[in-house]
Structure formats: structure tokens, C-alpha cells
Amino acid sequence: MVILDVPRVQTGIIDALIQGGIPAGSVVLVIGDPKSGKTILQTQFLYNQVVMGGLPGLAILVDLPKKEFLEISKGFGWDFSPVLDEFLYLVDAYSHRIKGAPKFSFSEDVIIDASNPIQIARFIRDTTAGLVAGGHSGQLIGVITSLTPLFFEAELVEIYKFLEELKDIAHRYKQVWTIEINTGIERAQVENMVKAIVDGIIELRMFEEGRTLRRYLRVYGMRRTAHSLSWFPYEITPTGIVLRG
């Protein structure tokens, strides 16, 4: 089955599995084992589109500080410095969670409360409105590096409202968002609700084969896309994630 006339955003990683890219206007869940490379996949996609592709980017850093994010990225050869604060906005949700920093600091960095999904949705909508007011279409690549702190104390209804709000923004402005959770960390009802709401799922797992851990990836539930449900091997190389086979 071939699905035509769907504008797509290339990831530079898994495009061969999903008819050339993620459909524009999608919220995609990146789920998998700890240390399987979920944040690497998100960052690689972000770099490929923001630095190489020219789309604006918005990354909400929940589980690591801005400096560390930039250092890890540079280690893979992904230098965001030429576009930082002009085409790429890194939002600090880590400091508030770890250090109890105020909502607004005296630096130029925006610090938001990672435990408040409604605040984050409002921030994303305001950022999009700012792009539109500046003459941009509003399309961007969005990344949330971990949903766990966002949802740790939130009620199910708040999580549902957040996801529906994010989907509304993504669909309206043709944005592509990747949101990350670890397998088995969230409450079962939260994980199932997220899977049911999102527009697609990328799952990363590690299996023991012999005495070696092997990494495998599969895509499923990607709307407006024909794709295989098979597991595909991948490796984390010095330049990022590479599919094998």
C-alpha cells in the first residue's frame, strides 16, 4: 500500500521505513529501554532538520541541562551553535525540577516547571504564535526529552489535555513533535493513553543475543503511512544512529 500526497519531514534515520519521512503534523512517541538511544534519535532528527534542513526547532530539556545537551550533541558531530537562539530554542525544564529554580531566571534562559503539563502546552502555543507573528508558517521540529517528570504528579485528565493540546498545535501548523518515555516507567494507564493518542510510535529495544546486547527498532501506528511492523537492527555509531540490514 502506498499513501500519496502526504507532505513528510525527513528524519535522516528511519525514512526508508516510513515512506520517506514522518507526516507533517504529527506527534510521535519515542519509547524504549533505558540507554537504548531514544534521546540520541531525537537529537539527531532535530539536527538534521534544524541545522541541515532549515526548519526552526524547539527542544524542552527535561532530564539534562542545556550545557550537557549541547556537549553530548557536539560529541556526535552535531554542532547547534550556529542556529542557537535564532532557529533553535532550548527550554530549560531541568533546572526547575532538580534545583527548584524560579519560573523566570535573571539569565536569558526560559525556565519552566516540568511538572505542569498545562504550562508547557501554553508555552508551546505561545512560541508558535510568536513564529507566526514574525511571518513564519509556524512549522517546527519539537522535542521533549522525557515525559516522566511532566506526568509524575499530574492527573490523567491533565495528561490527556496536554497531549490533545500538543496534537492540535502540531496538526494545525504542520509541526512534528517527538516525545520520549522509558518502557515500564510510567503508570500502565498513562503509557497506554499516550500510545492511543499519538500519531505514531517509534520503539527502541535491547535484546540479549548470546552474550551481547543487540539494539532493535520498529515503527508502528504511524498515521498516513504504510510501514513494516518488523524489528530492524541499529547501532549507535560516533555519528549517530544507523539502521542495519
QUIBELTA-V345800 format. One record per pair of residues at least 12 apart in sequence whose C-alpha atoms are under 8 Angstrom apart, sorted by sequence separation. I is the first residue (numbers start at 1). J is the second residue. D is the distance in whole Angstrom. If there is no record, write none. Layout:
# QUIBELTA-V345800
i->(I	I)
j->(J	J)
d->(D	D)
This chain:
# QUIBELTA-V345800
i->(8	9	10	204	205	218	232	233	8	9	204	218	232	8	9	203	204	217	218	8	9	96	202	203	216	217	7	8	95	96	97	202	203	216	217	6	7	92	96	97	202	216	217	6	91	92	93	96	97	201	202	215	216	91	92	93	200	201	214	215	91	92	93	94	200	201	215	91	93	200	201	199	200	199	200	66	199	66	66	65	13	51	59	61	65	43	57	58	59	60	61	62	63	64	65	47	56	57	58	59	60	61	62	63	163	167	12	13	51	55	56	57	58	59	60	61	62	147	11	12	47	50	58	60	61	117	142	144	146	147	148	160	164	11	44	115	116	117	139	140	141	142	143	144	145	146	147	152	156	163	62	114	115	138	139	140	141	142	143	144	145	146	163	12	114	115	137	138	139	140	141	142	143	144	11	50	115	117	138	139	148	11	50	115	116	148	10	115	118	117	121	117	124	118	118	121	125	117	121	62	97	58	60	62	63	56	57	58	59	60	61	62	63	55	56	57	58	59	60	61	62	55	56	57	58	59	60	61	62	55	59	62	50	49	46	46	46	42	42	39	42	27	27	26	39	25	38	27	26	25	26	25	24	25	25	26	28	30	34	25	26	27	28	29	30	31	32	33	34	24	25	26	27	28	29	30	31	32	33	24	25	26	27	28	29	30	31	32	24	27	29	31	23	22	76	77	75	76	76	29	29	38	9	37	36	29	36	28	29	31	36	27	28	29	30	31	32	33	26	27	28	29	30	31	32	33	26	27	28	29	30	31	32	33	26	28	30	36	44	44	37	41	23	40	41	23	40	17	23	37	19	18	19	18	19	18	17	17	6	3	3	2	3	2	1	13	13	14	13)
j->(20	21	22	216	217	230	244	245	21	22	217	231	245	22	23	217	218	231	232	23	24	111	217	218	231	232	23	24	111	112	113	218	219	232	233	23	24	109	113	114	219	233	234	24	109	110	111	114	115	219	220	233	234	110	111	112	219	220	233	234	111	112	113	114	220	221	235	112	114	221	222	221	222	222	223	90	223	91	92	92	41	80	88	90	94	73	87	88	89	90	91	92	93	94	95	78	87	88	89	90	91	92	93	94	194	198	44	45	83	87	88	89	90	91	92	93	94	179	44	45	80	83	91	93	94	150	175	177	179	180	181	193	197	45	78	149	150	151	173	174	175	176	177	178	179	180	181	186	190	197	97	149	150	173	174	175	176	177	178	179	180	181	198	48	150	151	173	174	175	176	177	178	179	180	48	87	152	154	175	176	185	49	88	153	154	186	49	154	158	158	162	159	166	161	162	165	169	162	166	114	149	140	142	144	145	139	140	141	142	143	144	145	146	139	140	141	142	143	144	145	146	140	141	142	143	144	145	146	147	141	145	149	141	141	141	142	143	143	145	145	178	166	167	167	180	167	180	170	170	170	171	171	171	172	173	174	176	178	182	174	175	176	177	178	179	180	181	182	183	174	175	176	177	178	179	180	181	182	183	175	176	177	178	179	180	181	182	183	176	179	181	183	176	176	238	239	238	239	240	194	195	204	176	204	204	198	205	198	199	201	206	198	199	200	201	202	203	204	198	199	200	201	202	203	204	205	199	200	201	202	203	204	205	206	200	202	204	215	240	241	236	240	223	240	241	224	241	219	225	241	225	225	226	226	227	227	227	228	224	224	225	225	226	226	226	241	242	243	243)
d->(7	5	6	6	6	6	7	7	5	5	5	5	7	5	6	6	7	5	6	4	6	7	7	5	6	5	6	5	7	7	7	6	6	5	6	6	6	7	6	6	5	4	7	8	7	6	6	7	8	6	7	6	6	6	5	5	8	5	7	6	7	6	6	7	6	6	7	7	5	5	6	7	4	6	6	7	6	8	7	7	8	7	8	7	6	7	6	6	6	6	6	7	8	6	7	6	5	5	5	5	5	5	5	6	8	8	8	7	7	7	6	6	6	6	6	6	5	7	8	7	7	8	7	6	6	6	7	8	7	6	6	8	8	5	8	6	6	7	5	8	6	6	6	6	6	5	6	8	7	7	8	6	4	5	5	5	5	4	5	5	6	6	8	6	5	7	7	8	5	7	6	6	6	6	7	7	7	8	8	8	8	7	7	7	7	7	8	7	7	7	6	7	8	8	6	7	7	6	6	7	8	7	8	7	7	7	5	6	6	6	6	6	6	7	5	5	5	5	5	6	6	6	6	6	6	6	7	8	8	7	8	7	7	7	7	8	8	7	8	6	7	8	6	7	8	8	7	7	6	5	6	4	8	7	7	7	8	6	6	4	6	6	6	6	6	6	7	6	8	5	5	5	5	5	5	5	5	5	5	6	6	6	6	6	6	7	6	5	6	7	8	6	8	8	6	6	8	5	6	8	7	7	8	7	6	7	6	6	8	7	7	5	6	6	6	6	5	7	8	5	5	5	5	5	5	5	6	7	6	6	6	6	5	7	8	7	8	7	7	8	7	8	8	7	7	7	7	8	8	8	7	6	7	7	7	5	6	7	7	7	6	8	7	6	6	7	7	7	7)
